[in-house]
Amino acid sequence: MLTLTPIITVSYEVKTVFLVLSVLEFAVGILVNVFIFWVYFRDMVRRQPLSTCDLVLLSLSLNRLFLHGLLFLDAIQLTHSQRMNDLLSFRYQTIVMLWMITNQAGLWLATCLSLLYCSKIVRFSHAFLLCLASWISRKISRMLLCTVLFTSVCTIICSWDFFSRSHFTVTTVLFMSNNSELNLQIANLKFFHSFLFCSVGSIPPFLCFLVSSGVLIVSLCRHMRTMRAKTMDSCDPSLEAHIKALKSLISFLCLFVVSLCAALLSVPLLVLWHNKIGAMVCVGIMAACPSGHAAILISGNAKLRRAVDSILLWVQSSRRVTADHKADPRTPGLC
C-alpha cells in the first residue's frame, strides 16, 4: 500500500520571521568578515608585511564568508521545502556536508591561532617546550597549508562516503517505490550516518585546541600568582596579552561548542523527528556563532580596532561637513 511522504510545513509567519532573521544574520556575518578581510588584504596590496597572526585571521575571515553563504542557502532551502523528499534531495545534503567540512576547516584555523598565542605569550621553562614554541611560531604558514591539505583529504573521504551510500538511488526510490515510508527511513539513516562520519574529522583539531587553551589558562594563573607576590601593575602588557588571548579562545570554544551541538541536533530534528521549527532554531544559532566570534576578534585586535576607529572618524567628519554645508549652502564660486 502506498504511504504518503510526510509533509513538514510551518506557518507563513514562522517562515517570514526565520527568513528575516537569516537575512540579518547573513548581512552581519558578511559585513564583519568582509571588514576583517579588507583590513589585511589592503596591507597585502600595499605590500606591508603581514604577521602570522594576520595570515590566520585573513584565512579565518575567508572561511567564515563561505560558511555564512552555506548557512544562508540552508536557511532558504528550509524555508521553501514542503516535504521530506525536498530535504533529502542531493542539493540539500550537499549543502549540509559542505557546511560540516567548512566548519571543520575553521576549527583547524582557530587551532592554529591558539597554538600561535601559546608560542607567543606563554613563558615556558622547559627546554623542549621552548624549542617547540619557537618551531610553532616559525611554521604557522606551513600549518595553514597543512590545514588546507587536511581539509581536502576530509572532503575527499566525506564525498566518497556520501556518494558510496547511493543517495541518488535512494532519492529515486523515494519517488518510485510503493513502500515510500520504509525507503524514507533508510534515506534518513544513511544521511544521518554520513553527517556523523564527517563530524569525526573535527575531533583532532578540537583536542589540540583544548590542550593549547588549557596551557594558556595555566600560564595565566601562574602569571597572576607571580604578580600578586610582587607589586601588582594593572598595565602589565604580558597580563593584558594573556587576558585578550583567553577572551578570544574561550569565546571561540563556547561558540563553537554551541554551534556544533546545534548542528548535531538539527539533523535528527529534521530527518528523524520531522521537527522543522526546531531545525530552523538550530540553523539560526549556527549562523549567529561565527558572527559573534568575529566581533570579539575585532574588539581584541589592535590593528582591527584602529581600522574601526579610522572608519568612525571618517563618518564623523563626513557628517560634520554635511552639517556645515546645510548651515551655509552658498557655493564657493557664487558672486
Beta strands, then each sheet from edge to edge (+ up, - down):
end
